[in-house]
């Protein structure tokens, strides 16, 4: 892009190492880009309200099978009230999620919103929490499913059966069998029917024999009302786990469906969780409920309508909890693949087997982690629920923070739903209180959670620090080269080749003008968040006179300011559109997730999701 100095004749500046110098930038022009050869998205059948609600509804409504007992263990007779408070908190989170979904209708949930509002490292940290939440979801759902299966098959070894169920779904995902919307709808409708029948039968029984309810409600609470409600609320927060699942597949939903799935999930939780908790107090002694029986609803079915309803409830529990296990495998595969594509996780995870084209390394790794946490907790539901709740509530809190950052940093993004600041602050405060309550209940939860979070976070941290680690390796090798010259030379060359492969990537930034400050901020974002050596700044123009006269000169200045980043300028004749972006992606060999733009305003003619995953960085 500029004249080459004497120092640059050797290929890099006088100060520094050749692997630190990205090369001098160039300036070019493309006048023959044919946007018609770009990606023409094929019409894709998207999920309607029922299908989308069923997929995420199976996840969130499965929690009613165990949350009543967990809440009663802390709140006693006040468990229905604690679950009602949780439903109120979830009401406010409906708009928090809906606003983010309308502004950024992209898959990935918390990871995506933080990726587009903060740094890549922050988003990766949130993704680790989401991964841990998926692990806990799979383990606790599989364990509870086998506890209900134990009622159907006497003598079933629950621990080994849980491992077997996890292995079966791992195998099914490896061979390519994923969750079907039709099957999900069938399971969801059967589950809703089961809960309705159980509730009606229980209401009739309790109305005819109110003695147990009276005795339970008259039982004294040794710790007082506030203590019971606080810790009961903390435990009851597990009852809304899975609410974030709809945000993870928002791109597969028709326009306008996402907020409706949030509404439907809220209605199911607000009705059934407090109701089933109240009815359990009318059917079983409080002391028996507080022992956290893993098959509580089956026992309620037996008390209200005999063994027939107990078997019915157990079959339903096995189905819906197994569906939650499958949802975990499907969700974690998508998230880990996205993180691998963004180079937050090792690239070998992207490998696909030849015969079914599934990401077998991701699936097997998830299975092994799930089995290990099952072994560490010995299948204890309370401990598993504690780990699950900590990770899940952390993800929800970060989503609320992401909503705030979206308001502040991406306020120009158009959105159809807006959550008020008081609603966001109330939701965040409530989730943090629930998180604190779970930590205070049993600090051992934090230890187990911290171990698994540290292991997963270390893998991600190594991915971010691998360039520094490789440089350190290179310096160590250079210091020892006099003693082991041959070995040192081989390691040096090999490490340099690996380093070159890592950093020899290109990013594209589309600029609308020649604002030097914005161009500098774009270069700083790339240097801070990406491990690449080349940035192509693209200006799309229709007439030659539209190209800013000072743009190339400004980019030359930035190119000189940052020798470790090669800054190229490319003027592209045409109209800025999804087709132009895709055509340029193919022409330059740069994937969409390494193409960046500034935050568009209300007059921006295209929807964010139509740009194919282009990232907002300013």
BASE-973867 format. One record per residue (C-alpha): x, y, z; residue in one letter. Coordinates in steps of 0.05 Angstrom, whole numbers, plus 5000, padded with zeros to 4 digits. Each point is the difference from the previous one (the first is absolute). Layout:
<loses>
@px=X&py=Y&pz=Z&code=A
...
</loses>
This chain:
<loses>
@px=5000&py=5000&pz=5000&code=X
@px=5060&py=5045&pz=5010&code=X
@px=5073&py=5006&pz=4980&code=X
@px=5044&py=4945&pz=5026&code=X
@px=5056&py=5022&pz=5047&code=X
@px=5069&py=4970&pz=5003&code=X
@px=4981&py=4961&pz=5062&code=X
@px=4939&py=4973&pz=4964&code=X
@px=5041&py=4974&pz=4942&code=X
@px=5014&py=4939&pz=5043&code=X
@px=4925&py=4990&pz=5007&code=X
@px=4990&py=5028&pz=5069&code=X
@px=5016&py=5063&pz=5042&code=X
@px=5070&py=5009&pz=5029&code=X
@px=4973&py=4988&pz=5070&code=X
@px=4961&py=4936&pz=5012&code=X
@px=4998&py=4929&pz=4973&code=X
@px=4975&py=4977&pz=4932&code=X
@px=4941&py=4963&pz=5031&code=X
@px=4978&py=5064&pz=5034&code=X
@px=4997&py=5039&pz=4935&code=X
@px=4936&py=4990&pz=4960&code=X
@px=5028&py=5030&pz=4936&code=X
@px=4988&py=5068&pz=4968&code=X
@px=4928&py=5013&pz=4978&code=X
@px=4978&py=5011&pz=4929&code=X
@px=4947&py=5041&pz=4966&code=X
@px=4955&py=4971&pz=4945&code=X
@px=4934&py=5005&pz=4965&code=X
@px=4948&py=4950&pz=4976&code=X
@px=4955&py=5026&pz=4946&code=X
@px=4975&py=4934&pz=4971&code=X
@px=4970&py=4968&pz=5062&code=X
@px=4938&py=4963&pz=4978&code=X
@px=4952&py=5001&pz=5059&code=X
@px=4953&py=4954&pz=4963&code=X
@px=5050&py=4944&pz=5012&code=X
@px=4993&py=5010&pz=5075&code=X
@px=4959&py=4959&pz=5046&code=X
@px=4927&py=4996&pz=4982&code=X
@px=4968&py=4973&pz=5063&code=X
@px=4954&py=4941&pz=4986&code=X
@px=4932&py=5003&pz=5032&code=X
@px=5007&py=4964&pz=5066&code=X
@px=4941&py=4971&pz=5038&code=X
@px=5000&py=5033&pz=5067&code=X
@px=4967&py=4981&pz=5065&code=X
@px=4931&py=5025&pz=5018&code=X
@px=4974&py=5017&pz=5069&code=X
@px=4981&py=4929&pz=5019&code=X
@px=5064&py=4968&pz=4976&code=X
@px=5046&py=5052&pz=5032&code=X
@px=4960&py=4999&pz=5065&code=X
@px=5003&py=4924&pz=5003&code=X
@px=5076&py=4997&pz=4991&code=X
@px=5015&py=5050&pz=5055&code=X
@px=4938&py=4983&pz=5040&code=X
@px=5021&py=4928&pz=5010&code=X
@px=5063&py=5027&pz=5033&code=X
@px=4970&py=5051&pz=5047&code=X
@px=4937&py=4960&pz=5020&code=X
@px=5041&py=4938&pz=5016&code=X
@px=5025&py=5038&pz=5062&code=X
@px=4931&py=4994&pz=5033&code=X
@px=5016&py=4926&pz=5010&code=X
@px=5051&py=5016&pz=5054&code=X
@px=4998&py=5074&pz=5018&code=X
@px=4941&py=4995&pz=5048&code=X
@px=5038&py=4954&pz=5046&code=X
@px=5064&py=5040&pz=4996&code=X
@px=4962&py=5064&pz=5016&code=X
@px=4961&py=4968&pz=5057&code=X
@px=5066&py=4976&pz=5031&code=X
@px=5018&py=5074&pz=5012&code=X
@px=4933&py=5036&pz=5003&code=X
@px=4957&py=4947&pz=5033&code=X
@px=4926&py=5017&pz=4994&code=X
@px=5017&py=5066&pz=4966&code=X
@px=5027&py=4964&pz=4938&code=X
@px=4940&py=5020&pz=4956&code=X
@px=5011&py=5073&pz=5018&code=X
@px=5074&py=4996&pz=4983&code=X
@px=4984&py=4968&pz=4933&code=X
@px=4949&py=5056&pz=4987&code=X
@px=5054&py=5052&pz=5013&code=X
@px=5045&py=4965&pz=4949&code=X
@px=4943&py=5004&pz=4949&code=X
@px=4997&py=5075&pz=5012&code=X
@px=5075&py=5007&pz=4988&code=X
@px=4993&py=4960&pz=4936&code=X
@px=4945&py=5047&pz=4977&code=X
@px=5050&py=5057&pz=4999&code=X
@px=5053&py=4957&pz=4965&code=X
@px=4951&py=4989&pz=4943&code=X
@px=5012&py=5071&pz=4975&code=X
@px=5074&py=4997&pz=5015&code=X
@px=5008&py=4940&pz=4954&code=X
@px=4950&py=5027&pz=4949&code=X
@px=5038&py=5066&pz=4992&code=X
@px=5066&py=4966&pz=4987&code=X
@px=4967&py=4950&pz=4953&code=X
@px=4967&py=5056&pz=4959&code=X
@px=5065&py=5040&pz=4996&code=X
@px=5046&py=4941&pz=4987&code=X
@px=4958&py=4942&pz=4973&code=X
@px=5060&py=4953&pz=4998&code=X
@px=5013&py=4932&pz=5031&code=X
@px=5046&py=4994&pz=5060&code=X
@px=4962&py=5035&pz=5056&code=X
@px=5046&py=5032&pz=5051&code=X
@px=5063&py=4985&pz=4960&code=X
@px=4973&py=5038&pz=4939&code=X
@px=4975&py=5062&pz=5037&code=X
@px=5066&py=5008&pz=5038&code=X
@px=5040&py=4986&pz=4937&code=X
@px=4965&py=5058&pz=4966&code=X
@px=5004&py=5048&pz=5059&code=X
@px=5065&py=4983&pz=5038&code=X
@px=5065&py=4964&pz=4985&code=X
@px=5008&py=4930&pz=4974&code=X
@px=5031&py=4978&pz=5066&code=X
@px=4939&py=5022&pz=5040&code=X
@px=4954&py=4964&pz=4952&code=X
@px=5042&py=4937&pz=5005&code=X
@px=4995&py=5003&pz=5076&code=X
@px=4925&py=5002&pz=4995&code=X
@px=5002&py=4942&pz=4951&code=X
@px=5038&py=4958&pz=5051&code=X
@px=4944&py=5012&pz=5050&code=X
@px=4950&py=4979&pz=4947&code=X
@px=5039&py=4937&pz=4985&code=X
@px=5001&py=4982&pz=5074&code=X
@px=4925&py=5013&pz=5003&code=X
@px=4990&py=4952&pz=4942&code=X
@px=5041&py=4947&pz=5036&code=X
@px=4960&py=5007&pz=5064&code=X
@px=4935&py=4999&pz=4960&code=X
@px=5018&py=4935&pz=4967&code=X
@px=5023&py=4966&pz=5064&code=X
@px=4942&py=5021&pz=5045&code=X
@px=4948&py=4986&pz=4946&code=X
@px=5029&py=4931&pz=4986&code=X
@px=5005&py=4984&pz=5074&code=X
@px=4928&py=5022&pz=5014&code=X
@px=4975&py=4961&pz=4940&code=X
@px=5032&py=4936&pz=5027&code=X
@px=4971&py=5013&pz=5069&code=X
@px=4931&py=5001&pz=4969&code=X
@px=5018&py=4939&pz=4958&code=X
@px=5019&py=4965&pz=5064&code=X
@px=4927&py=5005&pz=5021&code=X
@px=4981&py=4964&pz=4936&code=X
@px=5056&py=4948&pz=5002&code=X
@px=5014&py=4976&pz=5070&code=X
@px=5074&py=4988&pz=5015&code=X
@px=5026&py=5046&pz=4945&code=X
@px=5070&py=5026&pz=5020&code=X
@px=4987&py=5074&pz=4994&code=X
@px=5073&py=5023&pz=4998&code=X
@px=5021&py=4952&pz=4944&code=X
@px=4935&py=5010&pz=4964&code=X
@px=5013&py=5075&pz=4999&code=X
@px=5068&py=4989&pz=4968&code=X
@px=4967&py=4953&pz=4951&code=X
@px=4948&py=5052&pz=4981&code=X
@px=5054&py=5053&pz=4989&code=X
@px=5038&py=4950&pz=4957&code=X
@px=4939&py=4983&pz=4959&code=X
@px=4987&py=5073&pz=4982&code=X
@px=5074&py=5010&pz=4986&code=X
@px=4996&py=4943&pz=4950&code=X
@px=4936&py=5026&pz=4970&code=X
@px=5031&py=5068&pz=4989&code=X
@px=5063&py=4970&pz=4970&code=X
@px=4959&py=4962&pz=4949&code=X
@px=4962&py=5064&pz=4985&code=X
@px=4933&py=4992&pz=5034&code=X
@px=4981&py=5068&pz=5029&code=X
@px=4937&py=5029&pz=5031&code=X
@px=4941&py=5001&pz=4954&code=X
@px=4948&py=5055&pz=5006&code=X
@px=4944&py=4950&pz=4989&code=X
@px=5025&py=4955&pz=5055&code=X
@px=5011&py=5060&pz=5045&code=X
@px=4929&py=5023&pz=4990&code=X
@px=4973&py=4930&pz=5017&code=X
@px=5042&py=4996&pz=5064&code=X
@px=4980&py=5071&pz=5020&code=X
@px=4925&py=4989&pz=4990&code=X
@px=5003&py=4933&pz=5037&code=X
@px=5038&py=5034&pz=5057&code=X
@px=4949&py=5057&pz=5004&code=X
@px=4943&py=4949&pz=5000&code=X
@px=5035&py=4960&pz=5055&code=X
@px=5010&py=5061&pz=5044&code=X
@px=4927&py=5022&pz=4989&code=X
@px=4972&py=4931&pz=5017&code=X
@px=5045&py=4995&pz=5061&code=X
@px=4979&py=5070&pz=5023&code=X
@px=4926&py=4986&pz=4992&code=X
@px=5004&py=4933&pz=5035&code=X
@px=5041&py=5030&pz=5057&code=X
@px=4951&py=5058&pz=5008&code=X
@px=4942&py=4952&pz=5006&code=X
@px=5038&py=4958&pz=5051&code=X
@px=5023&py=5059&pz=5042&code=X
@px=4930&py=5030&pz=4999&code=X
@px=4971&py=4935&pz=5025&code=X
@px=5055&py=4989&pz=5052&code=X
@px=5031&py=5067&pz=5022&code=X
@px=5030&py=4972&pz=5064&code=X
@px=5071&py=4993&pz=4973&code=X
@px=5000&py=5071&pz=4972&code=X
@px=4974&py=5028&pz=5065&code=X
@px=5053&py=4962&pz=5039&code=X
@px=5056&py=5022&pz=4954&code=X
@px=4978&py=5073&pz=5000&code=X
@px=4994&py=5000&pz=5076&code=X
@px=5070&py=4973&pz=5009&code=X
@px=5047&py=5052&pz=5030&code=X
@px=5059&py=5025&pz=4961&code=X
@px=5060&py=5001&pz=5046&code=X
@px=5039&py=5052&pz=4960&code=X
@px=4945&py=5051&pz=4988&code=X
@px=4964&py=5026&pz=4939&code=X
@px=5055&py=5043&pz=4969&code=X
@px=5053&py=4946&pz=5006&code=X
@px=4953&py=4949&pz=4969&code=X
@px=4981&py=5046&pz=4942&code=X
@px=5071&py=5022&pz=4985&code=X
@px=5031&py=4930&pz=4997&code=X
@px=4937&py=4971&pz=4970&code=X
@px=5003&py=5053&pz=4945&code=X
@px=5073&py=4982&pz=4987&code=X
@px=4984&py=4926&pz=4993&code=X
@px=4937&py=5015&pz=4959&code=X
@px=5041&py=5036&pz=4947&code=X
@px=5017&py=4932&pz=4974&code=X
@px=4928&py=4997&pz=4976&code=X
@px=5013&py=5049&pz=4944&code=X
@px=5063&py=4966&pz=4973&code=X
@px=4993&py=4992&pz=4926&code=X
@px=4968&py=5068&pz=4989&code=X
@px=5062&py=5021&pz=4962&code=X
@px=4995&py=4941&pz=4952&code=X
@px=4955&py=5037&pz=4951&code=X
@px=5053&py=5054&pz=4989&code=X
@px=5049&py=4946&pz=4978&code=X
@px=4960&py=4982&pz=4938&code=X
@px=4966&py=5067&pz=4984&code=X
@px=5024&py=4998&pz=4927&code=X
@px=4960&py=4937&pz=4989&code=X
@px=4935&py=5034&pz=5022&code=X
@px=4953&py=5040&pz=4956&code=X
@px=4999&py=5075&pz=5010&code=X
@px=4959&py=5019&pz=5061&code=X
@px=5001&py=4929&pz=5030&code=X
@px=5056&py=5012&pz=5051&code=X
@px=4961&py=5046&pz=5048&code=X
@px=4941&py=4952&pz=4996&code=X
@px=5044&py=4942&pz=5023&code=X
@px=5022&py=5042&pz=5059&code=X
@px=4927&py=5015&pz=5017&code=X
@px=4979&py=4926&pz=4994&code=X
@px=5059&py=4976&pz=5043&code=X
@px=4982&py=5052&pz=5053&code=X
@px=4927&py=4979&pz=5001&code=X
@px=5019&py=4926&pz=5009&code=X
@px=5047&py=5016&pz=5057&code=X
@px=4955&py=5051&pz=5034&code=X
@px=4941&py=4951&pz=5000&code=X
@px=5028&py=4932&pz=5014&code=X
@px=5060&py=5011&pz=5045&code=X
@px=4963&py=5035&pz=5058&code=X
@px=4938&py=4957&pz=4989&code=X
@px=5037&py=4933&pz=5003&code=X
@px=5039&py=5024&pz=5061&code=X
@px=4935&py=5019&pz=5036&code=X
@px=4966&py=4934&pz=4981&code=X
@px=5061&py=4960&pz=5025&code=X
@px=4988&py=5032&pz=5068&code=X
@px=4928&py=4973&pz=4998&code=X
@px=5020&py=4929&pz=4981&code=X
@px=5065&py=4985&pz=5038&code=X
@px=5027&py=5017&pz=5069&code=X
@px=5048&py=5059&pz=4998&code=X
@px=5056&py=4960&pz=5032&code=X
@px=4995&py=4949&pz=4943&code=X
@px=5003&py=5055&pz=4947&code=X
@px=5060&py=5033&pz=5033&code=X
@px=5040&py=4936&pz=4992&code=X
@px=5000&py=5018&pz=4925&code=X
@px=4973&py=4935&pz=4972&code=X
@px=5022&py=4994&pz=4927&code=X
@px=4932&py=4973&pz=4979&code=X
@px=4956&py=5051&pz=5036&code=X
@px=4948&py=5007&pz=4945&code=X
@px=4992&py=4925&pz=4993&code=X
@px=4985&py=4996&pz=5074&code=X
@px=4949&py=5057&pz=4991&code=X
@px=4968&py=4960&pz=4944&code=X
@px=4993&py=4938&pz=5043&code=X
@px=4970&py=5041&pz=5057&code=X
@px=4949&py=5035&pz=4955&code=X
@px=4980&py=4945&pz=4950&code=X
@px=5036&py=4936&pz=5018&code=X
@px=5056&py=4961&pz=4966&code=X
@px=4972&py=5014&pz=4931&code=X
@px=5015&py=5074&pz=5004&code=X
@px=5067&py=4987&pz=5033&code=X
@px=5021&py=4957&pz=4940&code=X
@px=4973&py=5053&pz=4952&code=X
@px=5039&py=5056&pz=5035&code=X
@px=5064&py=4957&pz=5000&code=X
@px=4995&py=4985&pz=4926&code=X
@px=4989&py=5074&pz=4986&code=X
@px=5059&py=5019&pz=5044&code=X
@px=5047&py=4951&pz=4964&code=X
@px=4979&py=5029&pz=4933&code=X
@px=5004&py=5074&pz=5015&code=X
@px=5065&py=4994&pz=5040&code=X
@px=5031&py=4958&pz=4945&code=X
@px=4979&py=5055&pz=4952&code=X
@px=5037&py=5050&pz=5044&code=X
@px=5063&py=4956&pz=4995&code=X
@px=4995&py=5000&pz=4925&code=X
@px=4990&py=5076&pz=5000&code=X
@px=5064&py=5006&pz=5040&code=X
@px=5040&py=4960&pz=4949&code=X
@px=4971&py=5039&pz=4941&code=X
@px=5011&py=5067&pz=5035&code=X
@px=5071&py=4987&pz=5023&code=X
@px=5020&py=4975&pz=4931&code=X
@px=4976&py=5064&pz=4968&code=X
@px=5033&py=5045&pz=5052&code=X
@px=5067&py=4963&pz=5000&code=X
@px=5002&py=5000&pz=4924&code=X
@px=4988&py=5075&pz=5000&code=X
@px=5055&py=5011&pz=5051&code=X
@px=5047&py=4956&pz=4960&code=X
@px=4985&py=5040&pz=4937&code=X
@px=5016&py=5063&pz=5039&code=X
@px=5064&py=4965&pz=5024&code=X
@px=4980&py=5001&pz=5073&code=X
@px=5006&py=4924&pz=5003&code=X
@px=5049&py=4952&pz=4965&code=X
@px=4989&py=4991&pz=4926&code=X
@px=5000&py=4924&pz=5003&code=X
@px=4930&py=5005&pz=5030&code=X
@px=4975&py=5021&pz=4931&code=X
@px=5019&py=4932&pz=4971&code=X
@px=4941&py=4962&pz=4969&code=X
@px=4997&py=4926&pz=4990&code=X
@px=4995&py=4978&pz=4927&code=X
@px=4939&py=4955&pz=5006&code=X
@px=4951&py=5045&pz=5038&code=X
@px=5035&py=5069&pz=4998&code=X
@px=4989&py=5013&pz=5074&code=X
@px=5049&py=5033&pz=5049&code=X
@px=5019&py=4937&pz=5037&code=X
@px=5056&py=5031&pz=5041&code=X
@px=4952&py=5052&pz=5029&code=X
@px=4948&py=4947&pz=5017&code=X
@px=5050&py=4951&pz=5031&code=X
@px=5033&py=5056&pz=5041&code=X
@px=4933&py=5022&pz=5026&code=X
@px=4982&py=4929&pz=5020&code=X
@px=5066&py=4991&pz=5038&code=X
@px=4991&py=5065&pz=5038&code=X
@px=4928&py=4982&pz=5018&code=X
@px=5020&py=4932&pz=5026&code=X
@px=5057&py=5030&pz=5041&code=X
@px=4955&py=5051&pz=5035&code=X
@px=4949&py=4944&pz=5012&code=X
@px=5055&py=4959&pz=5033&code=X
@px=5026&py=5058&pz=5042&code=X
@px=4930&py=5017&pz=5027&code=X
@px=4982&py=4925&pz=5005&code=X
@px=4934&py=5016&pz=4965&code=X
@px=4974&py=5042&pz=5058&code=X
@px=4943&py=5042&pz=4974&code=X
@px=5010&py=5057&pz=5050&code=X
@px=5074&py=5008&pz=4983&code=X
@px=4987&py=4995&pz=4926&code=X
@px=4944&py=5051&pz=5006&code=X
@px=5047&py=5047&pz=5037&code=X
@px=5054&py=4998&pz=4947&code=X
@px=4946&py=5007&pz=4946&code=X
@px=4967&py=5059&pz=5034&code=X
@px=5066&py=5038&pz=5010&code=X
@px=5020&py=4993&pz=4927&code=X
@px=4930&py=5014&pz=4974&code=X
@px=4989&py=5062&pz=5044&code=X
@px=5068&py=5026&pz=4980&code=X
@px=4980&py=4995&pz=4927&code=X
@px=4934&py=5036&pz=5013&code=X
@px=5036&py=5055&pz=5038&code=X
@px=5049&py=5010&pz=4943&code=X
@px=4941&py=5003&pz=4951&code=X
@px=4970&py=5057&pz=5040&code=X
@px=5068&py=5034&pz=5000&code=X
@px=5003&py=4989&pz=4924&code=X
@px=4932&py=5033&pz=4994&code=X
@px=5027&py=5061&pz=5037&code=X
@px=5061&py=5003&pz=4955&code=X
@px=4956&py=4994&pz=4939&code=X
@px=4961&py=5061&pz=5024&code=X
@px=5064&py=5040&pz=5012&code=X
@px=5047&py=4979&pz=4945&code=X
@px=4953&py=4977&pz=4945&code=X
@px=4942&py=5047&pz=5013&code=X
@px=4992&py=5015&pz=4925&code=X
@px=4982&py=4928&pz=4984&code=X
@px=4926&py=4997&pz=4983&code=X
@px=4958&py=4956&pz=5045&code=X
@px=4926&py=4985&pz=5007&code=X
@px=5000&py=4987&pz=5075&code=X
@px=5033&py=5041&pz=5054&code=X
@px=5008&py=4982&pz=5073&code=X
@px=5000&py=5059&pz=5048&code=X
@px=5061&py=5013&pz=5042&code=X
@px=4962&py=4986&pz=5065&code=X
@px=4978&py=4933&pz=4973&code=X
@px=5071&py=4981&pz=4980&code=X
@px=5029&py=5022&pz=5066&code=X
@px=4946&py=4963&pz=5039&code=X
@px=5011&py=4936&pz=4959&code=X
@px=5076&py=5004&pz=5009&code=X
@px=4994&py=5013&pz=5075&code=X
@px=4951&py=4942&pz=5009&code=X
@px=5046&py=4952&pz=4963&code=X
@px=5060&py=5022&pz=5040&code=X
@px=4962&py=4990&pz=5065&code=X
@px=4982&py=4930&pz=4977&code=X
@px=5073&py=4987&pz=4983&code=X
@px=5022&py=5024&pz=5069&code=X
@px=4947&py=4957&pz=5034&code=X
@px=5023&py=4938&pz=4964&code=X
@px=5072&py=5014&pz=5019&code=X
@px=4982&py=5011&pz=5074&code=X
@px=4957&py=4937&pz=5002&code=X
@px=5058&py=4953&pz=4986&code=X
@px=5069&py=5029&pz=4986&code=X
@px=5021&py=4931&pz=4974&code=X
@px=4960&py=5016&pz=4937&code=X
@px=5048&py=5057&pz=4987&code=X
@px=5060&py=4954&pz=5006&code=X
@px=4974&py=4949&pz=4951&code=X
@px=4976&py=5055&pz=4953&code=X
@px=5068&py=5035&pz=5004&code=X
@px=5039&py=4937&pz=4983&code=X
@px=4961&py=4988&pz=4936&code=X
@px=4998&py=5073&pz=4982&code=X
@px=5075&py=5006&pz=5009&code=X
@px=5013&py=4939&pz=4956&code=X
@px=4956&py=5026&pz=4944&code=X
@px=5025&py=5071&pz=5007&code=X
@px=5072&py=4977&pz=4997&code=X
@px=4988&py=4968&pz=4932&code=X
@px=4971&py=5065&pz=4974&code=X
@px=5055&py=5042&pz=5033&code=X
@px=5054&py=4957&pz=4967&code=X
@px=4967&py=5014&pz=4932&code=X
@px=5004&py=5075&pz=5012&code=X
@px=5072&py=4996&pz=5026&code=X
@px=5027&py=4950&pz=4950&code=X
@px=5037&py=5053&pz=4960&code=X
@px=5035&py=5023&pz=5064&code=X
@px=5013&py=4928&pz=5020&code=X
@px=5030&py=4984&pz=4932&code=X
@px=5043&py=5063&pz=5003&code=X
@px=5024&py=4979&pz=5069&code=X
@px=5016&py=4931&pz=4972&code=X
@px=5038&py=5032&pz=4944&code=X
@px=5042&py=5043&pz=5047&code=X
@px=5015&py=4941&pz=5045&code=X
@px=5022&py=4959&pz=4939&code=X
@px=5043&py=5058&pz=4976&code=X
@px=5034&py=5005&pz=5068&code=X
@px=5016&py=4926&pz=4999&code=X
@px=5019&py=4995&pz=4927&code=X
@px=5075&py=4999&pz=5014&code=X
@px=4993&py=4935&pz=5039&code=X
@px=4950&py=4964&pz=4957&code=X
@px=5010&py=5035&pz=4934&code=X
@px=4967&py=4949&pz=4955&code=X
@px=4940&py=4987&pz=5045&code=X
@px=4993&py=5074&pz=5014&code=X
@px=5000&py=5018&pz=4926&code=X
@px=4946&py=4949&pz=4985&code=X
@px=4956&py=5023&pz=5057&code=X
@px=5012&py=5073&pz=4981&code=X
@px=4979&py=4988&pz=4928&code=X
@px=4941&py=4957&pz=5019&code=X
@px=4975&py=5050&pz=5052&code=X
@px=5009&py=5058&pz=4951&code=X
@px=4959&py=4962&pz=4948&code=X
@px=4944&py=4988&pz=5051&code=X
@px=5003&py=5073&pz=5022&code=X
@px=4996&py=5022&pz=4928&code=X
@px=4939&py=4956&pz=4987&code=X
@px=4965&py=5029&pz=5061&code=X
@px=5013&py=5073&pz=4984&code=X
@px=4998&py=4995&pz=4925&code=X
@px=4926&py=5018&pz=4999&code=X
@px=4963&py=5060&pz=4972&code=X
@px=4944&py=5042&pz=5027&code=X
@px=4956&py=5049&pz=4961&code=X
@px=4972&py=5066&pz=5026&code=X
@px=4948&py=5037&pz=4959&code=X
@px=5007&py=5075&pz=5009&code=X
@px=4949&py=5052&pz=4978&code=X
@px=5050&py=5058&pz=5001&code=X
@px=5070&py=5023&pz=5017&code=X
@px=4991&py=5017&pz=5074&code=X
@px=5070&py=4989&pz=5028&code=X
@px=4976&py=4988&pz=5071&code=X
@px=4952&py=4944&pz=4979&code=X
@px=5053&py=4968&pz=4954&code=X
@px=5049&py=5001&pz=5058&code=X
@px=4948&py=4969&pz=5047&code=X
@px=4987&py=4945&pz=4950&code=X
@px=5074&py=4984&pz=4995&code=X
@px=5006&py=5000&pz=5076&code=X
@px=4941&py=4952&pz=5006&code=X
@px=5033&py=4951&pz=4952&code=X
@px=5066&py=5004&pz=5037&code=X
@px=4966&py=4990&pz=5067&code=X
@px=4951&py=4944&pz=4982&code=X
@px=5028&py=4962&pz=4941&code=X
@px=5065&py=4963&pz=4987&code=X
@px=5009&py=5022&pz=4928&code=X
@px=5051&py=5041&pz=4961&code=X
@px=4958&py=5030&pz=4944&code=X
@px=4941&py=5048&pz=4999&code=X
@px=4966&py=5018&pz=4935&code=X
@px=4960&py=5065&pz=5005&code=X
@px=4946&py=4999&pz=4947&code=X
@px=4961&py=5060&pz=4973&code=X
@px=4941&py=4983&pz=4955&code=X
@px=4986&py=5055&pz=4949&code=X
@px=4954&py=5011&pz=4941&code=X
@px=5038&py=5058&pz=4967&code=X
@px=5075&py=5014&pz=5000&code=X
@px=4989&py=5068&pz=5032&code=X
@px=4966&py=4966&pz=5059&code=X
@px=5067&py=4973&pz=5024&code=X
@px=5026&py=5046&pz=5056&code=X
@px=5064&py=5034&pz=4977&code=X
@px=5035&py=4993&pz=5068&code=X
@px=4980&py=4928&pz=5015&code=X
@px=5061&py=4966&pz=4970&code=X
@px=5046&py=5051&pz=5034&code=X
@px=4968&py=4990&pz=5068&code=X
@px=5007&py=4924&pz=4993&code=X
@px=5073&py=5009&pz=4981&code=X
@px=5010&py=5038&pz=5065&code=X
@px=4966&py=4944&pz=5040&code=X
@px=5042&py=4948&pz=4963&code=X
@px=5063&py=5036&pz=5023&code=X
@px=4975&py=5007&pz=5071&code=X
@px=4990&py=4925&pz=5009&code=X
@px=5056&py=4960&pz=4966&code=X
@px=4972&py=4935&pz=5028&code=X
@px=4936&py=5011&pz=4958&code=X
@px=5000&py=5006&pz=4925&code=X
@px=4945&py=5048&pz=4979&code=X
@px=4976&py=4995&pz=4928&code=X
@px=4950&py=5046&pz=4966&code=X
@px=4950&py=4973&pz=4949&code=X
@px=4948&py=5041&pz=4963&code=X
@px=4943&py=4956&pz=4973&code=X
@px=4953&py=5025&pz=4948&code=X
@px=4928&py=4981&pz=5014&code=X
@px=4946&py=5006&pz=5053&code=X
@px=5009&py=4979&pz=5072&code=X
@px=4955&py=4939&pz=5008&code=X
@px=5000&py=4928&pz=5026&code=X
@px=5016&py=4977&pz=4930&code=X
@px=5059&py=5047&pz=4994&code=X
@px=5026&py=4976&pz=5068&code=X
@px=4994&py=4928&pz=4980&code=X
@px=5033&py=5011&pz=4932&code=X
@px=5057&py=5037&pz=5032&code=X
@px=5006&py=4945&pz=5053&code=X
@px=5010&py=4949&pz=4944&code=X
@px=5047&py=5046&pz=4961&code=X
@px=5045&py=5014&pz=5059&code=X
@px=4992&py=4933&pz=5035&code=X
@px=4978&py=5034&pz=5065&code=X
@px=4942&py=4968&pz=5039&code=X
@px=4941&py=5043&pz=5020&code=X
@px=5016&py=4996&pz=5074&code=X
@px=5066&py=5036&pz=4986&code=X
@px=4966&py=5057&pz=4964&code=X
@px=4984&py=5061&pz=5043&code=X
@px=4956&py=5062&pz=4995&code=X
@px=4982&py=5058&pz=5045&code=X
@px=4932&py=5001&pz=5034&code=X
@px=4947&py=5016&pz=4947&code=X
@px=4945&py=5051&pz=5013&code=X
@px=4925&py=4999&pz=4992&code=X
@px=5005&py=5015&pz=4926&code=X
@px=5044&py=4940&pz=4986&code=X
@px=4964&py=4963&pz=4943&code=X
@px=5019&py=4929&pz=5020&code=X
@px=4985&py=4955&pz=5060&code=X
@px=5060&py=4980&pz=5042&code=X
@px=4988&py=4926&pz=4990&code=X
@px=4999&py=5007&pz=4924&code=X
@px=5074&py=5020&pz=5001&code=X
@px=5021&py=4928&pz=5015&code=X
@px=5031&py=5011&pz=5069&code=X
@px=5039&py=5065&pz=4987&code=X
@px=5024&py=5026&pz=5068&code=X
@px=4985&py=5069&pz=5030&code=X
@px=5064&py=5029&pz=5030&code=X
@px=4988&py=5075&pz=5006&code=X
</loses>
